[in-house]
Amino acid sequence: MVVLEIVKGFIYLYAGLIAIMNPFGAVPVFLSLTTGISLKERIEVARRTGITVVVTLVVFALIGQWIFSFFGSSVDAFSIAGGILLFKMAFEMLSGQISKVKISEEEEEEAEMITLGDLAIIPLGIPFISGPGSITTVMIYMAKSTTILERVAVLLAILFASATAYLILLSADGIEKRLGRVGIKVLTRMMGLILASMAVQMVINGIKGAFGL
């Protein structure tokens, strides 16, 4: 029964991270930023992006508890704030747009002048895929994990979600050809709906914990 709950938690977090990262929405940006380079170089950018994402999220998941302690913030307060942040992202995604919480138009324009090595880290890895929303989420889930198995499940969810994002970027050309810009926008809206429900639940859980309901 305990193992089943941990598996359910893993699946829920994995699905939530995919919705927050929205790697399908990153496909047009990835292709535009890597225009004119060889297939080998594009694969290398995708690989470095995946590594950046997994390292960033794992580090924040592991040090999240210390961050809460340092700033004197409770997990429940952070959960409410994180839920509000995720809902803002979800609202923008439901409109078929890339969330400005992740990257602004000015940052996207500046990214075109960055070298390929740096491009994989900023802005693709951070903050486009592993942005404030996903960082906040893994910190909260890790902080609420009480057993080693639960913590391992959080780390595995991060690893699987990062690997999924990497594979999607690796297949960016084929995905754009099959789905087109319209199809990607539809997927973004679907991810936004999942994210909105997750954000509301996060706020509810935070309020329950803060007021002992």
N, C-alpha and C positions, 0 to 999 in steps of 0.2 A: 504493500500500500504506500509506504514511504517512497520507494523507488518510483512508483507510478506518478506520484506527485512531483518528484524531481524531474522526471521525463516530461511531464506536462509543462513544468516551469521552463525547461530547456526549449521546448517547441514554441512556447509563448514568447520567450525572450528573443529567440532566433527570428521568428516572424516579425516581431516588433522592430528589431534592428534592421531587417531588410526594408521594412516600410519607412523607417527613419532615414536610412542611408539612401534609399531610392536609387539604386545603381542603374536602373533602366533610364531614369531621368538624367543620369550623368552621361549616357551614351552620346547624345549630340554634342555636349561640351567636350567630352574626351576626343571625339573625332575632329572637332574644329581646332582644338589646341594641338593635335598631333598631325595636322594636315601637312603633306609634303615630306614626311619622313618614311623610312623603309619599314617593312613589316617587322623586321628584327628589332628595330628601335622602338616601335609601338608596343611590341610584346614586353620589352624591357621596362617601358614606362608603366604598363599595366602591372607587371610583377612588383616593381618598387612601390606602386600605389597600394597594392594589397598588403605588402609588408608594413608600410607606414600606418595603415588602418589598424592592423592587428596589434602592432606595438603600442600605438597611441591608446587604444581602448583597454588593453591589458594593464598598462601602466596606471591609467586613471582608475580602473576597477580595483587595483591593488592598494593604491594610496588614498582612495576615496574616504575611508574612515578617518584618516589623519587630517584630511582637508576639512571634514565636518568638525572635528575636534578643534582645529586651529582657529576656525572662524566662529566657533561656538554655535554652530547651526545643527539642528536635529535632522534626522533622516526624514521625519514627517514633514517638516518645513520645506526641506529640499524637494520632497516628493510633490508638494503643492506647487512650488515654483517651477519645477521641471514639467509638471502637467500643463501649466499655463504656456510655457515655452513650446512644448510639443503641439498644443492646440493651435498656436499661432502658425507653426509650420504646416500643420494639417490644413488649416483654412486656406493658405496660399496654394498648397498642392491640390486641393479640391477645385481650385480655379484653373488647374492645368499649368501652374507656374512653378518655377524652381524657387524654393524658399529663400528669401533674402537673409534669413537667419544664418544660412549656410555661406552664401557668397553674393556680394553685390555686383552690379554691372561694372562698376569701376574696377573692382578686384579681378573680374573676368577679363577685362581689357588689358590690365597690367600683366596678367598671366601669360599673354601672348609674347611678351618680351623676355620671359624667364627661360633659362636653359632646360633641356629635357630632364636632366637629373633632378633639378630643383622642382620642376613641374609636377613630378610624381609625388613630391612631399607637400608642396604648396602651389596651387590650391586644390589639386585633385585629392590627395590623401587627407590633408587638413586645410580648410574646414569642409570641403565639398562632400566627402563621404563620411569621414569621422568628425562630424561637427559637434556643436554644443548639445544638440538633442541626443545623439547616440552616447556621448560622453556622460551626460547627466543620467541617462537610463542605466548604463552599466554600473555607475557609482552607486545608484540607489539599490539596484538588485544585489550587488555584492554586499552592501552594508546590511541588507535585510537577510542575507544568507547566514544561517546559524550553524550549519554542519559543513564538513569538508566536502561531502558529496554535492551539496548545493553550490558551493563555491566552484567546484570543478565543472558543474553544469553551466555556470555563468561563463567561465573561461572557454568551454567548448562551444557555447553559443556564439561568442565573439569570434572564435576561430572559424567556425562554419560560415557565419555571416560574411566575414572578411574574404574567405575563399570564394563564396558565391559572387561577391562584388568583383573580385579579380577575374573570375571566369566570364562574367558578363562583359567587362571591359575588353577582355581578350576576344570576345565574339561580337564586338561593337558593330563592325561592318555588316555582318549577317543579320544582326538584330534590327538595325536601322532599315535594311532592305526589306525584311519581312514585315516589320510593324509599321514603318514609316513614322513621320513626326506625329501624325494623328494617333496612331496606335500607342506611341510612347506617352502621349498626353493622357490617353484613356487609362493606361496603367498607373500613371502618376496620380490621377484622381482616385483610383482604387486604393493605392497605397495611402493616400490622404485620408480616406474614410477609415481604414484600419487604424491609422495613427490617431485620428480624432477620438475613436472609442478607447484607445489605449491611454490617451491623455486624460480623458474624463475619469477613467478608472484610477489613474495615478493620483488625481486630485482627491477623489473620494477616499482612497486608502490613506492619503496624507491627513485628511480631515478626521477620519475615524481614529487614526493613531494619535493625533495631536489632542483630541478631546476625549479620548478613551471611550469611544462609542462602540 
